[in-house]
Amino acid sequence: MCGIVGYIGAEEAAPVLLNGLKRLEYRGYDSAGIAVLGKTGLQVRKAKGILKNLEDKITPEINSALLTGAMGIGHTRWATHGGPSDVNSHPQTDVSGKIAVVHNGIIENYGKLKRQLEGRGAEFRSETDTEVIAHLIDCYYKGDLVQALIEALKRMEGSYALGIIHEDEPDRIIAVRKESPLIIGVGKGENLIASDVPAILEYTREVYYLDDREIAAVYRDRVEFYDAEGQGREKELAHVSWDAAAAEKGGYEHFMLKEIYEQPKALTDTLRARIKTYAVKSINLEEIGFDETWAEARRVVITACGTAWHAGVIGKYAFEHFARIPADAEIASEYRYRNPVFNPKDIFIIISQSGETADTLAAMRMARKSGARIIAISNAVGSTLAREADLVMYTWAGPEIAVASTKAFTTQLMCVYLIALQFGALRGLIKAEELARYIHELEQLGSHTKRILASREAVQRFAALQFNKTKVFFMGRLFDYAVSLESALKLKEVSYTHSEAFAAGELKHGPIALVDSATLVIAICTQTALFDKMESNIKEVKARGAATAVITFEDTAYFDDTADTIFRIPRTADCLSPILSIIPCQLYAYYCSVQRGLDPDKPRNLAKSVTVE
Ligand code: M6R
């Protein structure tokens, strides 16, 4: 995830900025940069790769007093628009090179703004959405950076935390945020801005938390606040008591929990820029560029490993459901050694959070040779998968640090649903009004996940009672079966509990022999037409002594008399429910791990990215 730091005071800014950026390294990044304003004007330095590359570049300049100035902004970038490179790193500047901007978030209408600005003569050097902001502010600049920013913000859609400096205003840094965090650290004769607490802890513990759309003008000796219309406002200073380790995790005990909690935002980020709102809402997958030729496809093949494969299984059901096209979900490590039958009219969807999984890449390369179209879904811009696939759709989840995948999974689902829905529309199977209804449901998922997370204590209490169970089975039908697979994997990974997933209809064909009073069965029940079937399955395992829990919609009392424990999730379309029903299961796995005294972020024997066979 990108990181922001800014400094204004009596010290040389460059070393302070570097230091702040080092404190944000844990968040993951692919390039870094700083802008310093001093006697020689605005100076920008950027470098792709690790922070050391930037440090090596600027240290001689700092030592020989060539890069001086007591104010500046810095950034670590996790690429979204445009791959990792020096030129795509932040700060981004306007045409005159007087305005420098660092940005976390996504400007959704940047394509449109860029075309308009180019029409007015702006020359763009990078592929980033951030450069648009610098040019846009320049358009409105008449000697007051705050006023220019207010006008620019009126035209920007999306999420942002921004640090901005202007060569003609050497006494202040301007900061603003919307849906992306930003704080102001208040020191003695110096002030800082930062996206995260760790960047400022060495300097101060007194902070202002910026509210959405609130603007701060940060001077060396004071901070002024304005609302979106430029009206001044007062704010209360807060004290940060976290230690450095807690601050890195945003106050959460572990990265896994933090990332579970980041899902509402990650889902919204992944969805929003891909929705067009005119008379009725529609899906706009510019990165894929669907046209009529796609309707000729005969089959969709999804390949991936682990959690990403589970997203693929849900994708298979989604393609069948929305687009009525044959679809397969293949485990990449198996697929690469099979002798599969290819057809140039196949569409391959390759899913990988890291974009570096060896088996997944091998399966992708095999599919390429067949002449089929390849769409990659990845969380890592510039990864091998992203570079080698024909088309890439990014999950804008931000870096996932915990080994167990959580927010990458739900955002992969969001991408898969968007492609399947768009495909259904292209094949004339989903009419505009129906598509708009599904889009509406997708748009609700961010707030629905927030509501589920708000009731996490119920899952925590349940885990406190059940964490010692030696056998945990998840079961479900259709989409719920796929969620069961992912839930069982999560529990295995972080709590080392023996857990398995079963298609509920398969119970009688063997697995029920394992069920006894030492078993916990968690039934995922969101496929409304199959509630009675699930009820029978729950009764069957109860009759053999198993403890039972059900995850179902909040507006049904169907399982109230059957299950021992019920976790409720907000109502959505049955086929979209996996994005919601997985959340209690992620929390359950997390709390079982903690109860067992384990470190959920670093499970034994596992690596975050499996780049070898
Ligand atoms: O980076 P990828 O999505 O290709 O990784 C695939 C799997 O290795 C990964 O999902 C793994 O199963 C996770 N540890 C799951 O939590």
Residues whose N, C-alpha, C, O or C-beta is under 5 A from the ligand:
A	BS01	M6R	C305 G306 T307 A308 I351 S352 Q353 S354 G355 T357 V403 A404 S405 A607 K608 V610
